Amino acid sequence: MIVMPGGGYAHLATDHEGKQPAQWLNNLGIAAFVLEYRLGPKYHHPAELMDAQRAIRYVRANAGKFEIDTNRIGVWGFSAGGHLASTAGTHFDPGDPQSTDPIERGSSKPDFMILVYPVISPLGDAADWSFKQLLGDNPNPDIVRLLSNDLQVTPQTPPAFLVLSDDDNAVSPENSIRFYAALLKAHVPAEMHVYLHGGHGYGLAPLDPVLGTWPLRLADWLREMHFLN
């Protein structure tokens, strides 16, 4: 699993949205990689997507070294990291078989996505701000539409697990709802959990007796989808 922390494309919440999820995955016997992708305002799209695609190809190319299955490589993103993860899941390519770099010969398509209170489109204050960090202050509307990932779902989009809170005032719940609806329409397997309370940015929510149960639902989904033996 490649974990993509949030931070509005301006910084990385590498502890509660990076290190802690990676340790949780390790406890399940899953290899975890935390991606430190490039950020705005210094870097804009497509730098972030290139980092995500390179990470997927790198892990796939080194599957033997890491003793992992090349067909069970997922991306797990929080907030803006969720946008990056969903971008990787909707903007992928099969690789370049003629490349002199063996890593670039592999597919950049993740096999599944885990999206936690994700930015999908510029819906909500934090989501709109994240898009500005990703694209600059006056982005081309066509690029905004291209990176509004609910509009880019196809039957080839990988399965997804989504978690969000009804009271998220930073990234509108409509982000996840629209993405789930697009997956449903495209007949892509998906599961979504909406918690009444939680707000935004809670990571695994280890101190909340209700919200903190969501990782158990994720483990169940991974088993049901045969991504976890």
N, C-alpha and C positions, 0 to 999 in steps of 0.2 A: 504494500500500500504506500502510495506517495501522498504525504500529508501536506496540505497547502494552508498555512495560517492566514488569518485575516489581518486587517489593519488598514482598510480603505485604500489599498494600493499606495500608501504613503509610509507605512511601517509594518513590521511583522510581529504579531502576538505569538512569538515562538515558544512560550511556556505553556499556557493553558490551551492554546490551539495548535500546538506543535509537539513539544516534548511529552506532555501528558497523554495525548492521544496515541503517540508512538509507543509509550510504555504500556498503555492499555492493550494495544495490538500485540505487543510482544508477549503479554501474559496469556493471550489466546494462541500463541504459536505462529503469529503472522509477522513476517519481516516488514519493517517500517522505515521509510525514508522521509525526512522533513525537508521540503524544498524551500530554499532561500532565493526567491525569484527577484528580479529587478523591479524597482519601484519608481513611481512618479515623485516629484515632477521632473526628475532628471531623465527618466526613461518612459516612453509611451508605447502603446501597441504598435507593432507586434512583439516587442521585446519580451513581455511577460508570457505570452503564449509560446514563443520560441523556447523559453526556459522550461515551461511545462512539457512541451513536446519532446524536448531533448532529454528531460528526466525520464519520461516514459520509455523512450527508445533506449536510454542508458540501462535502465533496470531490465528491460527485455533482452538486450544484447548480452547482459551479464547474468542471465538467469541461472546458468550452470554454476557460476562462481558463488552466487547467493543461495543456491539450492531452492529455487522457487519455480513455480509453474508459469510459463510464458503466456498462458491463457487465463490467468487469474491475477491480473495486475490492475488494481483499482486506484482511483484518486479520491481523496477525502479533503474537502475544502470547507472552511468556515468563513462566512460573511463575504468579503471581497475575494478571499481564497476560494469560496464557493463559486464565485463568478468565474474565476480562473479554471476551476475543476470542470464546471459546466461548459466552459469554452473549449477545453480540451476534449470534452465528450461530444461536442457538436461541430468542431472544426478540426478534423484529423485527416491524415493521408496515409497511404500504404507504405510510404518510404520510397527511397530511390535505390533500386537494385544496382545501378551503375556507379553509385557513390564510392569514392576511394576510402571514405570513412565507414567502417563496418557498422558503427552505431546508427548512421543515417539510413542504412538499408532497411531497418525494421519499421514496423507500423507505429504511428503515434497514437493509435486509438486505445483508450483505456477499456478494460473489460467491464467495469462498473463504476458508478459514481456514488459518493456519500456527500450530501450537501446539507450543511447545518446553518440555519438562518441565512441562506445564501443571497447575495446580490445576483439578480438575473437580468434585470432591466433597470433603467434609472428611475425606480419607483421608491420614493421615500428619501428623506434628507441624506442619510448616510450612503444610500445607493447612488443618488445623483452626484454626491461629492466624490464617491469612488470612481464614477465614470469620468469626472473632470480630471482626477489624478491620472487615470489611464489614458485619456485622449486629449487632454488640454482644455483650455477654457472655451474654445469655440470649435467643437468637433464637427466634422462633416455629418449631416443627418444620416447619410447612407451607411457610414461606419457605425454610428450609434445603433441603427437597425440591425446591421450585420452582427453586432456583439450583444444584441438583446436576444439572449439564447433561447427564450421561449418561442421565438420566431424561426429558429434554426433546427428544431427537432425534426428528425425523419425516422422511418422504421429502422434505420441503421444505428441510431443513437443507442448507446449501451444502457442497461438497466440502472435504476437510481433509487436511492433511499434518501428521504428528505425529513428533516426535523426543524420545527420552528415554534414560536410562541405567538399566541393570539394578541398579546400586548406588546409586541415589538414595535416601538415607535421610531426606530432608527431605519431599519430596512423593512418596508411594508410587507406583511404576509402575502400580499398579492404577487410578489416575486415568485415564491414557491408555488402558490396556487396556479398561476399561469403556466409554470413549467410542468407541473404535474398534469394539468389538463392537456398540454401539448403531448406529453408522453402517452397519456391515455388515448388520445386521438390517433396517435401513430402506432398504437398497440405495442408499446415498449413496456416491459414489466417495471412496475414502480410501486413504492410504498411510501406513504407520507404520514407523519405524526404531528399533530398540532396540540401543544400544551397551553392551558389557559393562562398560566403565569410563567414568567421567565425573562421577558424583555429581550435583550440582545447581548451577545458577547459572553455567554456563560460557559462555553466549552463543554466539558463533561458534566458540569454542575454537581460536583461531588458532595457539596454540603446541603443540597436540596433533596429532601426525602422523596419528593414526587418527580420533579424534573430530572433528578439524578438517575432515574430508572431508564432513561431513553437509551443508553448504551446497551442495555440488556435486549431491547427491541432490535437494535442493530445486529447484535450477535445472533439473534434468532433469524433475522433476515439473511445474513451471510450463510448460515447453515442451510436454510430453506432453498437458497439460490445455488447451493453447492460451491460457494466460494470458500467455505470453511469446512473442513472435514471434522 
